Amino acid sequence: MSGKGEVSPPGAEEERSRRSRIINVVYLITAVDTTLMFLQFSVTPYLAKKLGFDTLWVGYLQTTVGVIQLFGGPVFGRFADLHGARAALSLAYAATVVFFLLLAVASNPMMLFLHKIPTVFMHVLPASQMVITDLSQPEKRADGLSKLGLSFGIGMIVGSTLGGQLNTRYGETFTACFGAVGSFFTLLLVLKFIPKTTKDQASSSSAEGDDKNKSLFNVGEITRLMKFPGVSLTFAVKIVAGLPSGIFQVMFSVIALDFFKLLPEQNGYMMAYFGIVQMVIQGAVLGPLTMRYSERSLLLLSIGVSALVGLAQVYIESVFQFCLNVLPMMFSLSIFNVITNTMLTKSVPSSDTGTMLGLCASVQNLLRTVGPTAGGFLYVNYGISAMGLMQFVVNSGVLVFLMHRGIQKKTEHKD
């Protein structure tokens, strides 16, 4: 009974406990998935080198994954909406098992490309975001999504360390088999603890009635989400403002080796540093901010900080200066990704949250597709400062546009 004498509905406490338990399992499987992803990063480059790949062909390999997941993301998201969280996560982890098994037997360049095909279904993060979105209250959604970043940070640290150790001691094949076993174990967790659907009964019934005769590959059903109020603008901001920082992230491995002259071991320490910073920001900082400030204010803050990060990047000359710049960079990226995803999922019906999050994931894959080419051109011809200058100009322009648009709306309301 509350202070106002209201009685909680029967089973309300049990339902809250059930939802909390499912969310905690999602955090766990996301941490494991990220661990395995970074474990794979310690295998593929060395195996590619053994098979005779040069830098250009490694870029082609990365672009292949980006293209596959670019088209797979929205379709996978729609699959999650139509068939539920358990089916979606099961499909993602089954594909991950196949992915690692193909990596373990890859003995020629063609096999290395073929082992990337299962990535069309490997969308654990969007599926996990859908579960958090479905099970959390709207006012707590941003906080719940931000804590997925904490799981990601843990996985980044553990995966980078574990992958390096396993690859050094036992080789690429053993490490890939370890990844397959880890993926299968996580698949069992999904089948045991994740319910068939995480959407409320009303939206599930509505979705079943509306989508019973509709194709999974219906492009119109996917793109219709752009017609909801505010979706097109937010999505455009997500692409345009995220493009410069996305290009830098894609090019970081090249920058670390060529500009900062980092050894592989030092690069591992740098990745661990990224993971720790992200854990602190998304685990301890982002939650309180989302509870206190509006989504629009935090979006403007993230874009403004990102512009300053780009300006600072123009003058970076040492690893120490870069490490200092990482703090505001991770801060802005964390807020930007969480807030835009939150705003977009709130703008569509609950029956379409998976499809929307699949579209959001495709933005990242778009950056992975165009990033190596655009980033390579900028870096080779103009250096790291050009990437920072582009980030400053683009984000400053988006910030001015959004502030001007906000002022216009206030003026219209007064009139």
Secondary structure, 3 states (H helix, E strand, C coil): CCCCCCCCCCCHHHHHHHHHHHHHHHHHHHHHHHHHHHHHHCCHHHHHHHCCCCHHHHHHHHHHHHHHHHHHHHHHHHHHHHHCHHHHHHHHHHHHHHHHHHHHHCCCHHHHHHCCHHHHCCCHHHHHHHHHHHHCCHHHHHHHHHHHHHHHHHHHHHHHHHHHHHHHHHCHHHHHHHHHHHHHHHHHHHHHHCCCCCCCHHHHHHHHHHHCCCCCCCHHHHHHHHHCCCHHHHHHHHHHHHHHHHHHHHHHHHHHHHCCCCCHHHHHHHHHHHHHHHHHHHHHHHHHHHHHCCHHHHHHHHHHHHHHHHHHHHCCCCHHHHHHHHHHHHHHHHHHHHHHHHHHHHCCCHHHHHHHHHHHHHHHHHHHHHHHHHHHHHHHHHCHHHHHHHHHHHHHHHHHHHHHHHHHHHHHHHC
